[in-house]
Amino acid sequence: QVQLVESGGGWVQAGGTLRLPCTASENIFTMNTMAWYRQAPGKQRELVAGIIVSGGRTNYADSVKGRFTISRDIGKNTVYLQKNSLKPEDTAIYYCNGVTFAIVTRWGQGTQVTVSS
């Protein structure tokens, strides 16, 4: 079964940038959609950004529109979340998600992002 591995988390000051890669153990065309979710302490996990792997169509949470960009590199089996103009409220564990055409969901282990004011 495909495995998803996130990286790129860390600490950054408000206004800074981070890029989170999510690399799949197989060709990402086995996925129908891939997405980034996040979960802040005491809050539910929420969708941040998603992408249809084949066509590249994207969608974003209102809270990140204009600041975050999701993209994919088919040759590297990787989906990226480029995060600009970071805010303290972006602090969370970020999870990579993939859903196959058979509607099987896969999650990465998560990567911590901390934004200080």
Backbone torsions as a table, in degrees:
resi	resn	phi	psi	omega
1	GLN	NA	146.8	-176.1
2	VAL	-67.2	142.1	176.7
3	GLN	-116.5	144.7	179.7
4	LEU	-116.4	131.8	-177.5
5	VAL	-127.4	118.5	177.2
6	GLU	-92.0	158.2	172.8
7	SER	-155.7	-179.3	173.5
8	GLY	92.3	-1.5	178.7
9	GLY	-72.8	172.8	179.1
10	GLY	158.7	-160.8	-178.5
11	TRP	-107.4	138.4	179.7
12	VAL	-149.8	150.8	176.8
13	GLN	-80.1	154.6	177.4
14	ALA	-55.1	138.2	-176.9
15	GLY	92.1	-10.5	-178.4
16	GLY	-81.4	-176.4	-178.7
17	THR	-128.6	154.5	172.0
18	LEU	-147.3	150.8	171.8
19	ARG	-124.2	126.2	-179.1
20	LEU	-106.6	116.3	172.4
21	PRO	-90.6	147.7	171.3
22	CYS	-129.2	113.6	-177.6
23	THR	-106.0	131.6	179.6
24	ALA	-94.4	149.9	-179.3
25	SER	-78.6	-10.4	177.9
26	GLU	-131.2	174.6	175.8
27	ASN	-57.0	126.5	-175.5
28	ILE	-69.2	-7.6	173.9
29	PHE	-68.8	-10.4	172.4
30	THR	-72.5	-14.3	177.8
31	MET	-96.6	139.0	172.6
32	ASN	-78.5	-48.8	179.5
33	THR	-133.2	153.1	170.0
34	MET	-133.5	153.4	-173.7
35	ALA	-155.3	164.3	170.2
36	TRP	-115.1	131.7	173.6
37	TYR	-117.1	164.8	173.0
38	ARG	-143.5	155.3	178.3
39	GLN	-139.1	116.1	176.6
40	ALA	-90.4	158.3	-179.6
41	PRO	-55.5	130.2	177.8
42	GLY	75.9	5.8	-179.1
43	LYS	-121.6	163.7	177.7
44	GLN	-78.8	156.3	175.8
45	ARG	-67.2	136.4	-177.9
46	GLU	-130.4	150.6	176.4
47	LEU	-73.3	131.5	177.5
48	VAL	-101.4	-50.7	-177.6
49	ALA	-158.9	147.4	179.0
50	GLY	-136.4	159.7	179.8
51	ILE	-145.5	137.1	171.2
52	ILE	-82.1	119.8	-167.7
53	VAL	-62.7	-45.1	-174.1
54	SER	-70.0	-45.7	-174.5
55	GLY	-95.0	-20.1	179.1
56	GLY	84.8	3.8	179.3
57	ARG	-65.1	140.6	-174.8
58	THR	-123.9	160.7	171.5
59	ASN	-145.8	154.2	-173.4
60	TYR	-138.3	150.6	168.7
61	ALA	-67.7	146.8	-178.8
62	ASP	-57.0	-33.7	-174.8
63	SER	-68.9	-15.2	-177.2
64	VAL	-119.4	-4.2	-179.1
65	LYS	-57.3	133.8	-179.8
66	GLY	86.2	-12.2	-179.9
67	ARG	-114.2	-36.8	-177.6
68	PHE	-108.4	148.9	175.9
69	THR	-136.2	128.6	175.2
70	ILE	-102.0	139.1	-180.0
71	SER	-150.2	167.3	178.2
72	ARG	-135.4	148.7	175.1
73	ASP	-119.0	102.1	-174.7
74	ILE	-60.4	-41.5	-176.8
75	GLY	-64.5	-26.8	-179.6
76	LYS	-102.0	2.7	-178.7
77	ASN	52.8	40.6	-172.3
78	THR	-131.5	140.6	172.2
79	VAL	-114.0	137.4	-177.6
80	TYR	-114.7	149.4	168.0
81	LEU	-122.2	106.2	176.6
82	GLN	-87.6	123.2	-174.0
83	LYS	-119.1	114.3	178.5
84	ASN	-114.1	163.8	177.5
85	SER	49.2	50.0	-175.1
86	LEU	-65.7	146.7	-179.7
87	LYS	-121.6	155.2	177.6
88	PRO	-55.0	-31.8	-179.6
89	GLU	-73.3	-4.5	172.9
90	ASP	-83.0	-4.8	178.4
91	THR	-62.5	126.0	-176.7
92	ALA	-179.1	171.7	166.1
93	ILE	-89.7	127.5	-179.1
94	TYR	-102.2	130.9	-177.3
95	TYR	-118.1	137.1	172.8
96	CYS	-88.8	141.2	-177.4
97	ASN	-133.7	142.6	173.5
98	GLY	-138.7	143.1	177.1
99	VAL	-125.3	123.9	-178.2
100	THR	-79.4	172.2	177.3
101	PHE	-66.7	-19.5	175.6
102	ALA	-89.8	12.8	178.3
103	ILE	60.0	41.7	172.3
104	VAL	-103.5	129.7	-175.1
105	THR	-100.0	136.3	175.9
106	ARG	-122.7	143.2	178.6
107	TRP	-125.6	146.5	167.9
108	GLY	-82.1	179.5	-175.9
109	GLN	-84.4	-13.6	178.7
110	GLY	95.8	150.7	176.2
111	THR	-138.5	133.9	-175.4
112	GLN	-81.1	132.3	172.8
113	VAL	-122.2	126.4	179.0
114	THR	-122.9	124.1	-180.0
115	VAL	-114.2	120.0	-178.4
116	SER	-98.5	148.6	-178.9
117	SER	-86.7	NA	NA
